[in-house]
């Protein structure tokens, strides 16, 4: 019995650190709607700075002062980031801020290694909380008890802050309806900055408090960021109490789960999240989001099919791309094939995100399923390449059909997180089912047949498929189905009012996007000759998101350009510099500031401005084209 | 405007291709791939190690009079990126052979690439047995003692312990799984009275150490096998120390004696664990002294195990290239099979039968000295003594 009590307390202690970080994220999201990918980075910097300070300042007072000072220092960094970077992009399309914070995270991971060196750092134990307390023969670390007490205290302080201060009232009001708060004359700039500072402070405090029990190292951020997101979503976005309950729930399930299934930790949080979201689409303590007040058809430039000139230009570009094998070497061709495959992947997500308004955080699942589909068919059934390529993506299609059915019942960030949960479940199956998938050692030897083996032939194959897929999806955008899908994106209520079955349309779009991603995955398996659980992993899903956002969400061809730019740059930087993350992150941040609508979005805007400015005689002529839609 | 877009894209694609270098006649290039950005704690000393080797080789006149050049690429910890890098090194840089890699799945991916493209590959670090056995191929050789070898070394010591009730803690991925599987198999062969009372599989890099320690303690084992390393090990040790998990229990632990993983523990280092590792401070052989002196002179830092691996990888590659007198992969394979050479840890041989080198490891006990973790009573175990019989290896390895 004593054991179960101690295990329960241990679970509570684990929950404490999770809660501190999660509460900060929840507050930031609730008010600013920023999906703050850099939250884990702030947590990590907090730990690093606290490490340095605790090593410098001696004594018990020095230790605790160092922890608090570290949190304040990082909060200050947060304020600078918010004022310099995020303030510029609040009006950018939804999720665009994710790109900025992703860029920051990349930079921080390289920076901490540059500043603090590559070794794992182990800090001091907390003065006064070094030992353990005996509980009927079981030891409970006193630091755990400290954390167990601390987290309800923090919860209480936050509650008071939100319920009893004017600032808290404003924050709660902004969480519910920030447009209304702005309309009532509240200075949003400083409200957002202060909220961001408080959120970052909590993250850094969470990181600093890890010093006595963890090692400080450069991958701490990734270790916590996804789980924290999950906790926030389970609890309900913007709800502090929800984050607390979710942190306790997840930690306790883990503490007791490992007694029965020792391998459960790897997937537990995602199972819980999927279950909670299917039953309660807004998390345990969340409330349904107020219907968006944005005007239908927010896009600055109404979409239109390419003009014949532009079609010609695209064709010329394609022909030029197709002549690459005439003058480029094998390496360039293989990189070309990889870029073409990522164009397929990016346009498939772009179709879901831009046309359907459904941002998936787990799109790699369908890419990876396509790849595994090919690997199973080729290695187990021994089918020829062409058959594998045709049938392999069906696995992606089936996965998308099953998961998409549940996912499209939700919207916004909840939709995104449910797709993430499904992707992680698929990933863990691939990772754990060693006898079938080979686990993390993957399936090797999936090489193309001789007709496609040479780099030039494979390049033409990938390029051809990429062109076909892009054309097909574009055609779909301007088909009646595409219009219906865009209608569900712009106004769900009106769509249903005119008799369109919105959920079915969205589901269909999800399946189309998943199958297309599966086609990309199938080609990828043959390009690499092997399939690994990585191909379904979070980082690949994030890559796809970054490509779409970089290209421009509110454009038709953003996915294509985003994929080409991001992938080419990524491969090139990794090959050229040891600090590829720092440079790539810096580049992304720069793009975010300079092109807040993405690359294509910005170019379109410039083009439109020029069109408006240059021919003064023909405004009437220009107008019909613009308003053709 | 859109037109220009596409051109920009096409230009980028071309740019990424780079320019194909033609190898100069006076140079021999080796392509090296490792997870530099993902695992700097291991790969930084590793890089220093191979850079020292390159310097020494060229100072001694290069390889048959040709200058050795190592071109190094980061794989970011992703198998797919490792293959892109391998492809660049082979197709674009024209390297004579590939070396490196740390993670097992990346080692396997590059090994499969080498087999497909018929390129010589010397795997430095990946520990999985599959590299030389179940997924072995004729183009792939491996330097470090495999999972099986390290398990066999530890089992030799562990089977002498009186403990009968054993629990295991291992990261939940291939390395942890196969380390536990081999250890269990070899232990049970030697001792029929062993009971396996609990196993814990925390996710790699994400151990929730408190509950794990508590769960293991609840099973009340007499001895524990640990396979976690890096930050997970730190958390496990700290929780285990506070909760008294290791008190009165024997612990056998993979890799913990390597400075990369032992040094961060500082005064928390648990005493008396039986570990594999690299006690650079207590190795007193002329070969190692020479290496240590050169390393400390160049970097003003002590070597980690990664330094040895990096150094010996390039030294081995150079020896193979020198003996082959050619960069033809078939000739390199012929030269490498059965080739013996000196190393800082003593002579090693690349076995003909499975392309595994006989590099060994030190087995010893952890101890605390002046607030630092060290290995004591360490004995060098030759790799050749801890490999299964040739007949068994024949069965494990597919025919080329």
Interface residues (C-beta under 8 A of the other chain):
Chain A: X3 X6 X7 X10 X11 X13 X14 X109 X110 X113 X118 X119 X120 X121 X122 X130 X131 X132 X138 X139 X140 X141 X143 X144 X212 X213 X214 X215 X217 X218 X219 X220 X223 X227 X251 X254 X255 X258 X259 X262 X263 X265 X266 X306 X309 X310 X313 X314 X316 X317 X320 X321 X324 X328 X329 X330 X331 X332 X333 X334 X335 X336 X338 X339 X431 X432 X434 X439 X440 X441 X442 X444 X445 X447 X455 X524 X528 X529 X530 X532 X534 X535 X539 X557 X560 X561 X564 X565 X568 X569 X571 X572 X574 X575 X578 X580 X581 X599 X600 X603 X604 X606 X607
Chain B: X1 X2 X3 X4 X5 X6 X7 X8 X9 X10 X12 X13 X14 X15 X16 X17 X18 X20 X36 X37 X38 X40 X41 X43 X44 X73 X74 X76 X78 X79 X80 X81 X83 X84 X85 X87 X88 X91 X92 X104 X105 X108 X109 X112 X113 X116 X128 X130 X135 X172 X173 X174 X177 X198 X199 X200 X201 X202 X203 X205 X206 X208 X209 X210 X211 X212 X214 X215 X217 X218 X230 X231 X234 X235 X238 X239 X242 X243 X244 X260 X263 X264 X265 X266 X268
